[in-house]
Amino acid sequence: MSMNVAAAVDATIAYQDPLQPEASDHLSPTSSSTPTPNVRTATQSMATKYNQEALQLAVKLAREALEAGDSPFASVLVAGDGTTILQSDRNRIVTGLPGDGRPDATLHPELTLARWANLHLGPEERAASTVYTTGEHCAMCSAAHAYCGLGRIVYICSGSMYAAWQEEAGLPRGRVRTLGIRDVAPGVEVEGPVEEYVETMRAIHTEYWKRRENK
């Protein structure tokens, strides 16, 4: 392990994750049907205007991605009523779609949800929805979100935050330039970062980098 990554890991060990590491009960975009128990009504926190269940589910799915060997990113699609969780997914670029298993560099959760929404929701439903995501969309996912006519995006960590964490850990820059969502899709309403979950996500990403380096 490099000294930079080791230092980053040590800095996150003392952080107490407020979320329980329970197994995820999220919906899979590849499911042939949508089980009724998975369409839930979330509780809005008095401390924030954001849907806390959606944010917590996104973090839980990011942790699931980490354990599976995928990059720890995840997203949750919430209906226009602000409470109903319609669909969710995690990054699958290494492990592939369930039942398929082939690596696919395009299987970002934000793109997967945009595709699902385009097939299953009408234009007004898409425009009224909100995507809660652990990290700000990349250029590919921002474009897909805009092309599919989805509504607001709420992200926990910004792209610039993620890039800074990578640099601090001594990791090389990614293959694609870091662009803000507004730089790619200026018409999309964007809110973030959600500060109360930032350190949790930083710890998860740091653990992912540590595991990759130890392989």
C-alpha angles and dihedrals in degrees: 000000000000118000091244094055092042091053091049091050092050090050092056099044093081092051112106109221108220093206125086113238093231123155112271121252094189125145118256116226088219095058115120091220138022112239111222095228090063094060099084140178110233127211117241113226116235088220095060141025091230129099103258096194090055092049093047092047090051091053091046091052091047088056089049089053090051092053091048092052098254127122107277102250127124140169138200127203116215125192125242091265086072095233112060114092107215103177143343140187144168136224112289104172093126105031098036130210118330109273092016107063097186116136112249122183091204096059095106111149093234091056092044091053092047090054092047093049092048090055100040108030133061122239094263093048091051093048092050095048130098127217113211111197138174093228136026112268120266118233092268093052094042090055093047091049091053096043090052092050097238121166134229124357122210114188130186098207127028123229090246091054091052092048091050091051090051091050092048089052091052094247124149121254117268124258093252127057114254107248127175117241091248090055090060102029109022093175095061119099108236131188129179177199100020098210099198091067101036097094091047090056093044089055092049093050092047090053090050092053091047092053092048092051092050094054 
